[in-house]
Amino acid sequence: MRLFLDSFWRALAYCLMPRVITLSLLPLAMLLVLSVSWGYFYWAPTQEWVREMLASWQVLQSMLDWLQDNGAGELQAVMVPLVVIFAITPALVVVSLLAVSLMMTPALVNLVVHRRFEHLALKHGGTNLTSLAWTLGSTVIALLAMLISLPLWVVPPLMFIVPPLIWGWLSYRIMVYDALMSHASRDERLALGRKHRVWLLLIGVLTGYMGALPSLVWASGALFAAAFLVLIPLAIWIYALVFAFTSLWFAHYSLGALEALRAESDTVVMGASVPLPTVASADDSHTPQLPSA
């Protein structure tokens, strides 16, 4: 618990640094171009496709017709943009996480190392290539989990549980590996995963809930749906800041846990290497000494 809270406050303080704020703008620039391009070329076709899909559902269409007859006809015009927004939100979250992992995490980990953990020896338990493979593999698993669990998202309690769990697991898998890639050996990384898995997963889930907060802003009304292209940059920047905080939290916790693990190992080794003093027994003290020849 002490390491959990200590790493939390340190990560929060680091997010106020100008360097971290500047780094959070890098994914924004890339994702802004992608989002605006998608909105320019595919916003209208996507809405039309969703509108046709909703019209093909007879039960839903009957309900919408009943609402229109009772003075709530505007709901049908609002529903289509909201469905599109909810559909692309998971994709934006995953892309943001990948962007942060590839563009921000190494710089943030180096910042934490230079300020706190320069004394830790480098054991190079991973490489950039293995990190990329680990990130892509974890992302594929998370996307499959999103697709499989998508029907559960329409259930009110589960829509607030399932997505943060998936995003939290994904951030846990990616950012712990990146934080320990250079300093920890493979055995040390596995040992830390076994010992601190619950706390690390808790960090991932909590930051997963934080990453879901901008989606509530998007879905708060028809005004935000109409201003979709305006809200994308703001939402992505919020995601980038959340992921920067996530990366810093994982870095502080993981490297702090590695430091403690090596301190414990050194203590055990030193304790085993110090010989115990020999104490003469009472029988030996009374044993007569034979005269030398």
Secondary structure, 3 states (H helix, E strand, C coil): CHHHHHHHHHHHHHCCCHHHHHHHHHHHHHHHHHHHHHHHHHHHHHHHHHHHHHHCCHHHHHHHHHHHHCCCCHHHHHHHHHHHHHHHHHHHHHHHHHHHHHHHHHHHHHHHHHHHCCCCCCCCCCCHHHHHHHHHHHHHHHHHHHHHHHHHHHCHHHHCCHHHHHHHHHHHHHHHHHHHCCCCCHHHHHHHHHHHHHHHHHHHHHHHHHHHHHHHHHCCCHHHHHCHHHHHHHHHHHHHHHHHHHHHHHHHHHHHHHHHHHHHHHHHHHHHHCCCCCCCCHHHHCCCCCCCC
